[in-house]
Amino acid sequence: IRVRPLTCTETRRGDRQVVHSLGDGAVHVSAARHDATFGFSAVFDAGASQEAVFEGSGMRQLVELAMDGFSCTVFAFGQTGSGKTYTLMGPLAQSETRPASPALLGLMQRSFTCLLEQSRSRGSDLALSASYLEIYNEQIRDLLSPGPPCALPLRWSKTRGFYVENQLSVEFESLEAIVSLLLQGSQRRRTSAHALNRHSSRSHALLTIHIRSRAVSAHPAPGEGWGASACPSRQGTLCFVDLAGSERVKETGSSGELSVEANSINRSLLALGESWGTRPGSPAGPQQSPVTPFGAHPPAGHCISLLAKPRGKRTHIPFRDSKLTRLLARSLGGSGITLMVACISPSSRCLSETLSTLHYASRARRVTTRP
């Protein structure tokens, strides 16, 4: 869990801080008619540095597992304006000509550095490539492909599972090259301003690093050429998922195209399970979600809620309900290893959304996969 600081606007408005870190992975929410403590693997309060989040979240271990051939994913999720993109990328106002301060770099850049450093220290022969997609209004777009954005088809096969057809994968060998790809794709991602966030992401974004490694022996057997005694090749992936934030149209002041985008975002999050929470003062069961589009009732099963049940009690997992859940099927319920970072606001004004995120994170913590 990462708790962002109160913003200047929230402070001037007189919002109270209702979220407090208790240490040892515990976070406490204290407000009128609601008082609860949640436990997680780690909690980072408003004073935590980007480096502390990287080292304390297990991100370094995730990079090493990807190099060992595992399929690894890191999610950032939470209400709009809760600090998801900052946690993953650092400041928004950065470019190739105006790089961010090293202390402010997010999980992505630190992971790229770790990946390349580990490759050199292990003596691994790595082939690295990257793909970068966004899901905007249930359309999949390639953020690295030149030219105007166009929708890409999502396919399924027995060997590959769900995959995006015709997506561009770009090879890279240096930190500068992959950071350039990250910034290039991020500038093409759909963003807009509304009442809660001046740079609100209007799409879900997935950056995937494809890692093919072969550890070459430094001492080949007599009579064998260099690399003849190499280990078998391994293929791993490291996927960064920046989910668009759930939002109430009434509070964001969205209308027209922004309202359509918000409904599309909320529908896909509802299928995933993030936007289903318990309202303050209503602990005795699920209430209608504040971000359910059109006031509709939720579908029979959300992926996270069903995956959190014991394996013997699970019903069908509805991954096909949205393109987001289809693309994340392996990360959530397959053989992948997943780190989930829940970003929340400490403001009393955001209490309902904060509780929704914490309840969702509590359910997600019970999900187990089989790497």
C-alpha positions as CSV (number, residue, x, y, z in Angstrom):
1,I,0.0,0.0,0.0
2,R,1.3,3.5,-0.8
3,V,-0.3,6.5,0.8
4,R,0.3,9.8,-1.1
5,P,0.7,13.1,0.8
6,L,-2.3,15.6,1.0
7,T,-2.2,17.9,-1.9
8,C,-2.1,21.7,-1.6
9,T,-5.7,21.9,-2.7
10,E,-6.8,19.4,-0.1
11,T,-4.9,21.2,2.6
12,R,-6.3,24.6,1.7
13,R,-9.8,23.1,1.6
14,G,-9.3,21.8,5.2
15,D,-9.5,18.0,4.4
16,R,-8.6,15.8,7.3
17,Q,-6.0,13.1,7.1
18,V,-7.9,9.8,7.8
19,V,-5.3,7.2,6.8
20,H,-2.3,6.5,9.1
21,S,0.5,3.9,8.8
22,L,1.0,1.9,12.0
23,G,4.2,0.1,10.9
24,D,4.7,-3.6,10.3
25,G,2.4,-3.6,7.2
26,A,-0.6,-2.1,9.0
27,V,-2.7,0.9,7.9
28,H,-5.4,2.5,10.0
29,V,-8.5,4.4,8.6
30,S,-10.2,6.6,11.2
31,A,-13.2,8.6,10.3
32,A,-16.8,9.3,11.5
33,R,-18.8,6.0,11.5
34,H,-15.8,4.1,10.3
35,D,-12.7,2.8,12.1
36,A,-10.7,-0.1,10.6
37,T,-7.2,-1.5,10.4
38,F,-5.9,-3.4,7.4
39,G,-2.8,-5.6,7.2
40,F,-0.6,-5.9,4.1
41,S,2.9,-7.1,3.1
42,A,4.2,-3.5,3.3
43,V,2.8,0.0,3.8
44,F,4.6,3.1,2.5
45,D,3.4,6.4,4.1
46,A,3.6,9.9,2.5
47,G,7.3,10.3,3.5
48,A,8.5,7.2,1.7
49,S,11.0,7.7,-1.1
50,Q,10.8,6.1,-4.5
51,E,13.9,4.0,-3.7
52,A,12.2,2.8,-0.4
53,V,9.2,1.7,-2.4
54,F,11.4,-0.2,-4.9
55,E,13.4,-2.0,-2.3
56,G,10.6,-2.6,0.2
57,S,8.0,-3.8,-2.2
58,G,9.9,-6.8,-3.5
59,M,10.4,-5.3,-6.9
60,R,14.1,-6.2,-7.1
61,Q,13.2,-9.9,-6.5
62,L,10.5,-9.7,-9.2
63,V,13.1,-8.6,-11.7
64,E,15.4,-11.5,-10.8
65,L,12.5,-14.0,-11.1
66,A,11.7,-12.6,-14.6
67,M,15.4,-13.2,-15.6
68,D,15.0,-16.8,-14.3
69,G,12.2,-17.4,-16.8
70,F,9.0,-16.5,-14.9
71,S,6.1,-14.4,-16.1
72,C,6.1,-11.4,-13.6
73,T,3.6,-8.5,-13.4
74,V,3.4,-5.4,-11.2
75,F,0.1,-3.6,-10.9
76,A,-0.5,0.0,-9.8
77,F,-4.2,0.6,-9.0
78,G,-6.4,3.0,-7.0
79,Q,-8.6,6.1,-7.3
80,T,-7.8,8.7,-10.0
81,G,-5.1,11.1,-8.7
82,S,-3.8,8.6,-6.0
83,G,-0.3,8.5,-7.4
84,K,-0.2,5.3,-9.6
85,T,1.7,6.8,-12.5
86,Y,4.1,8.6,-10.2
87,T,4.8,5.4,-8.4
88,L,5.5,3.6,-11.6
89,M,7.2,6.3,-13.6
90,G,8.0,9.3,-11.4
91,P,7.1,12.9,-12.3
92,L,4.9,13.5,-15.3
93,A,6.9,16.5,-16.5
94,Q,9.9,14.5,-17.8
95,S,11.1,13.8,-21.3
96,E,14.3,12.8,-23.1
97,T,15.5,16.4,-23.0
98,R,14.3,17.0,-19.4
99,P,15.0,13.8,-17.4
100,A,13.6,13.4,-13.9
101,S,15.9,13.7,-10.9
102,P,17.4,10.2,-10.1
103,A,15.7,10.3,-6.6
104,L,12.3,10.6,-8.2
105,L,12.5,7.8,-10.7
106,G,9.7,5.2,-10.4
107,L,9.6,1.4,-10.3
108,M,9.9,1.1,-14.0
109,Q,13.2,3.0,-14.5
110,R,14.7,1.4,-11.4
111,S,13.7,-2.1,-12.6
112,F,15.3,-1.4,-16.0
113,T,18.5,-0.4,-14.2
114,C,18.3,-3.5,-12.0
115,L,17.7,-5.8,-15.0
116,L,20.7,-4.6,-16.9
117,E,23.0,-4.6,-13.8
118,Q,21.9,-8.2,-13.0
119,S,22.5,-9.3,-16.6
120,R,26.1,-8.0,-16.4
121,S,26.8,-9.5,-12.9
122,R,25.3,-12.9,-13.9
123,G,27.2,-13.1,-17.1
124,S,24.0,-13.7,-19.0
125,D,23.5,-13.3,-22.7
126,L,20.2,-11.4,-22.8
127,A,18.0,-10.6,-25.7
128,L,15.6,-7.8,-24.5
129,S,12.6,-6.3,-26.2
130,A,9.6,-4.2,-25.2
131,S,6.0,-3.8,-26.2
132,Y,3.7,-1.0,-24.9
133,L,-0.1,-1.1,-25.2
134,E,-3.0,0.9,-23.9
135,I,-6.7,-0.2,-23.6
136,Y,-8.8,2.9,-24.4
137,N,-12.6,2.5,-24.6
138,E,-12.1,-1.3,-24.9
139,Q,-9.8,-0.8,-27.9
140,I,-6.2,-2.0,-27.8
141,R,-3.7,0.4,-29.2
142,D,0.0,0.1,-29.8
143,L,1.9,3.0,-28.1
144,L,5.1,2.2,-29.9
145,S,3.8,2.0,-33.4
146,P,4.3,5.1,-35.6
147,G,1.4,6.8,-37.2
148,P,-2.2,7.3,-35.9
149,P,-3.5,4.8,-33.3
150,C,-5.5,1.9,-34.6
151,A,-7.3,-0.9,-32.8
152,L,-5.4,-4.2,-32.6
153,P,-7.2,-7.6,-32.4
154,L,-7.1,-9.7,-29.3
155,R,-6.7,-13.4,-30.0
156,W,-6.6,-16.6,-28.0
157,S,-4.7,-19.9,-28.6
158,K,-4.1,-23.0,-26.6
159,T,-0.4,-22.5,-26.5
160,R,-0.2,-18.7,-26.0
161,G,-3.5,-17.9,-24.2
162,F,-4.7,-14.4,-24.9
163,Y,-2.4,-12.3,-27.0
164,V,-2.5,-9.1,-29.1
165,E,-2.0,-9.7,-32.8
166,N,0.3,-7.4,-34.8
167,Q,1.7,-5.6,-31.7
168,L,5.2,-4.1,-32.2
169,S,8.1,-5.4,-30.1
170,V,11.2,-3.3,-30.1
171,E,14.6,-4.6,-29.1
172,F,16.9,-2.6,-26.8
173,E,20.3,-3.1,-25.2
174,S,20.8,0.0,-23.0
175,L,19.0,1.9,-20.2
176,E,18.8,5.0,-22.4
177,A,17.0,3.0,-25.2
178,I,14.3,1.5,-22.9
179,V,13.7,4.7,-21.1
180,S,13.3,6.4,-24.5
181,L,10.7,3.8,-25.5
182,L,8.9,4.3,-22.2
183,L,8.7,8.1,-22.6
184,Q,7.8,7.8,-26.3
185,G,4.9,5.5,-25.5
186,S,3.7,7.5,-22.5
187,Q,3.4,10.7,-24.5
188,R,1.1,8.9,-26.9
189,R,-1.2,7.6,-24.1
190,R,-4.6,9.3,-23.7
191,T,-4.8,11.7,-20.8
192,S,-7.2,14.5,-19.9
193,A,-7.9,17.0,-17.1
194,H,-10.8,16.9,-14.7
195,A,-11.7,18.2,-11.3
196,L,-9.7,15.6,-9.4
197,N,-6.6,15.2,-11.6
198,R,-5.0,17.6,-14.1
199,H,-3.3,14.7,-15.9
200,S,-5.8,11.8,-15.6
201,S,-5.0,8.7,-17.6
202,R,-7.9,7.8,-19.7
203,S,-6.7,4.3,-20.6
204,H,-5.0,1.3,-19.0
205,A,-1.4,0.9,-20.0
206,L,0.7,-2.3,-20.2
207,L,4.5,-2.1,-20.8
208,T,6.0,-5.6,-21.2
209,I,9.7,-6.4,-21.2
210,H,10.4,-9.7,-22.9
211,I,13.6,-11.4,-21.6
212,R,15.3,-14.2,-23.4
213,S,18.5,-15.3,-21.6
214,R,21.2,-18.0,-22.0
215,A,23.9,-18.2,-19.4
216,V,27.1,-19.0,-21.3
217,S,29.9,-20.9,-19.6
218,A,33.2,-19.1,-19.2
219,H,35.1,-22.4,-19.4
220,P,33.9,-24.6,-22.3
221,A,34.9,-28.2,-22.3
222,P,38.0,-29.3,-24.2
223,G,37.3,-29.5,-27.9
224,E,34.0,-27.5,-27.6
225,G,33.6,-24.0,-29.0
226,W,32.7,-20.9,-27.0
227,G,29.2,-21.2,-25.8
228,A,28.9,-24.9,-26.6
229,S,28.2,-25.7,-23.0
230,A,25.7,-22.9,-22.6
231,C,22.6,-23.5,-20.4
232,P,19.2,-23.9,-22.2
233,S,17.6,-20.6,-23.1
234,R,14.9,-19.2,-20.8
235,Q,12.1,-16.8,-21.6
236,G,10.6,-14.5,-19.0
237,T,8.5,-11.4,-19.0
238,L,8.2,-8.4,-16.8
239,C,4.9,-6.5,-17.2
240,F,4.1,-3.1,-15.7
241,V,0.3,-2.3,-15.6
242,D,-0.8,1.2,-14.9
243,L,-4.5,1.0,-14.4
244,A,-6.6,4.1,-15.1
245,G,-8.2,5.2,-11.8
246,S,-11.8,4.5,-10.8
247,E,-13.8,7.7,-10.6
248,R,-17.2,9.2,-9.8
249,V,-18.4,11.2,-12.8
250,K,-20.2,13.5,-10.4
251,E,-17.0,14.5,-8.5
252,T,-14.7,14.7,-11.5
253,G,-17.2,16.9,-13.4
254,S,-16.8,14.8,-16.5
255,S,-19.2,15.2,-19.4
256,G,-19.3,14.2,-23.1
257,E,-16.2,12.2,-24.1
258,L,-14.8,12.3,-20.6
259,S,-17.9,10.7,-19.3
260,V,-17.8,8.0,-21.9
261,E,-14.2,7.3,-21.1
262,A,-15.0,7.1,-17.3
263,N,-17.8,4.6,-17.9
264,S,-15.5,2.4,-20.0
265,I,-12.7,2.6,-17.3
266,N,-15.2,1.7,-14.6
267,R,-16.7,-1.2,-16.5
268,S,-13.3,-2.8,-17.0
269,L,-12.3,-2.2,-13.4
270,L,-15.6,-3.7,-12.3
271,A,-14.8,-6.8,-14.3
272,L,-11.4,-7.0,-12.6
273,G,-12.9,-6.4,-9.2
274,E,-11.2,-3.2,-8.1
275,S,-14.2,-0.9,-8.1
276,W,-16.3,-3.1,-5.8
277,G,-16.0,-2.1,-2.2
278,T,-17.8,-1.4,1.0
279,R,-19.1,2.0,1.7
280,P,-18.2,3.7,5.0
281,G,-20.5,2.7,7.8
282,S,-21.7,-0.4,5.9
283,P,-19.4,-3.2,6.9
284,A,-22.1,-5.9,6.9
285,G,-21.8,-6.7,3.2
286,P,-21.4,-5.4,-0.3
287,Q,-23.3,-2.2,-1.3
288,Q,-23.7,-0.7,-4.7
289,S,-20.4,0.5,-5.8
290,P,-20.0,4.3,-6.2
291,V,-18.2,3.8,-9.5
292,T,-20.6,1.3,-11.1
293,P,-21.5,2.7,-14.5
294,F,-25.1,3.7,-15.1
295,G,-26.0,2.5,-11.6
296,A,-26.0,-1.1,-12.8
297,H,-25.7,-4.0,-10.5
298,P,-22.4,-5.9,-10.6
299,P,-21.9,-9.0,-12.7
300,A,-22.2,-12.4,-11.0
301,G,-18.5,-12.7,-10.4
302,H,-15.5,-10.4,-10.4
303,C,-12.2,-12.0,-11.3
304,I,-10.4,-11.0,-8.1
305,S,-13.2,-11.9,-5.8
306,L,-13.6,-15.3,-7.4
307,L,-9.8,-16.0,-7.5
308,A,-9.6,-15.1,-3.8
309,K,-11.9,-18.0,-2.9
310,P,-10.3,-21.5,-2.0
311,R,-9.7,-23.4,-5.2
312,G,-12.3,-26.0,-4.4
313,K,-15.0,-23.3,-4.1
314,R,-14.3,-21.4,-7.2
315,T,-16.7,-21.2,-10.1
316,H,-15.9,-20.1,-13.6
317,I,-13.5,-17.1,-13.7
318,P,-15.0,-14.5,-16.2
319,F,-11.7,-13.3,-17.7
320,R,-13.6,-12.7,-21.0
321,D,-15.7,-10.0,-19.5
322,S,-13.3,-7.3,-20.6
323,K,-10.1,-6.9,-22.7
324,L,-8.2,-5.9,-19.5
325,T,-9.0,-9.1,-17.7
326,R,-8.3,-11.2,-20.8
327,L,-4.8,-9.7,-21.0
328,L,-4.2,-10.1,-17.3
329,A,-5.6,-13.7,-17.1
330,R,-2.1,-15.3,-16.8
331,S,-0.9,-12.7,-14.2
332,L,-4.0,-13.2,-12.0
333,G,-4.9,-16.9,-12.3
334,G,-2.2,-18.7,-14.2
335,S,1.5,-19.3,-13.7
336,G,2.6,-15.8,-13.2
337,I,4.1,-14.0,-10.2
338,T,2.3,-10.7,-9.4
339,L,3.1,-7.7,-7.2
340,M,0.1,-5.3,-6.6
341,V,0.7,-1.8,-5.4
342,A,-2.4,-0.1,-4.1
343,C,-2.2,3.7,-4.1
344,I,-4.6,5.7,-1.8
345,S,-5.3,9.2,-0.8
346,P,-5.3,10.1,3.0
347,S,-7.9,12.8,2.5
348,S,-11.3,12.6,4.3
349,R,-12.9,13.7,1.0
350,C,-11.7,10.5,-0.7
351,L,-12.6,8.1,2.2
352,S,-15.1,6.0,0.2
353,E,-12.7,5.4,-2.7
354,T,-9.8,4.7,-0.3
355,L,-11.9,2.1,1.6
356,S,-12.9,0.5,-1.7
357,T,-9.2,0.2,-2.7
358,L,-8.2,-1.2,0.6
359,H,-11.0,-3.8,0.6
360,Y,-10.1,-4.8,-3.0
361,A,-6.4,-5.1,-2.0
362,S,-7.3,-7.3,0.9
363,R,-9.1,-9.7,-1.4
364,A,-6.3,-9.6,-4.0
365,R,-3.8,-10.6,-1.3
366,R,-5.6,-13.9,-0.9
367,V,-5.2,-14.8,-4.6
368,T,-2.6,-17.5,-5.2
369,T,-1.0,-18.6,-8.5
370,R,1.1,-21.6,-9.5
371,P,4.4,-20.3,-11.0
